[in-house]
């Protein structure tokens, strides 16, 4: 059964209500600015501890909201096994890689890399479920690979490859090269995006055995526990240097960047067009780039700006490929594209929305 939007997003804007428009873009604003808040705290704390602080309390808030909504708790060992796997991949791995990557790269650049995950989701759906991508989807994937390469590779490598078709002197393929790449925060962000993409696919199975809202809350809690455990073992002085402004920033990332952002997204997704809503996802890295520059003085090189533009274009093409196919008189088909629930790149938590609406 496909989602039948009761209210399209354009009708929201047609009301001429400023408050409605602000609420509509609020989730993407919160997600983008949460990256900036986390980046500002990194110098005074440790990555894994910060990841756990953002994840576990937000999970408790989601569970509380689920109880108020009357959502059922998971039942049976099969449901719990899927939730545990979902929590390890989309919770612990995603937030762990994100926090570690954020300590090595900027908030804006990291947000662009994170939001590139629809590329991986599209390929996984092709391999696992035989879902075709279509012309516009393949074009988006091509632009995405080019954009991510420009963002993830050092500028001197890109220039050397363009001019001499070889790596700079001293750079050789092998274990040391891979080690050097993953000291680069962009590649850790790419691992976070891949974890999120795998979580997106896993959510399809999780929603078959458990209520997606309560499963979302439990997966955040179960993903946060190993982050705290690993932090206690390998990190030190996690909160010694934190002042009140740092705690406020982490609280903002937890409450606004997780719980409230997803709550607003749930509301609009259940009463509007998910395809139209997903087209606003590109606002997340734009907000992160803007506020990263404003508050953290983050600057990108010209090559990185080209990569940002290509990656944002690829995100748009992947999310809107069915709309573009219809516009250009192509044959749009649900079997040729990912469901809107699995094309939303903000995080795999958003896929819970679709399961809720389809079950109702």
LINWOWO-V317108 format. One record per run of one state. SS is the DSSP state (2 for helix, 1 for strand, 0 for the rest). FROM is the first residue (numbers start at 0). LEN is the number of residues. Records with the same first field share a line. If there is no record, write none. Layout:
SS = FROM-LEN + FROM-LEN
This chain:
0 = 0-8 + 14-3 + 42-4 + 69-7 + 102-4 + 114-2 + 129-5 + 152-2 + 164-10 + 181-3 + 209-2 + 234-9 + 271-2 + 278-4 + 296-5 + 319-1 + 327-6 + 336-3 + 342-5 + 359-1
2 = 8-6 + 17-25 + 46-23 + 76-26 + 106-8 + 116-13 + 134-18 + 154-10 + 174-7 + 184-25 + 211-23 + 243-28 + 273-5 + 282-14 + 301-18 + 320-7 + 333-3 + 339-3 + 347-12
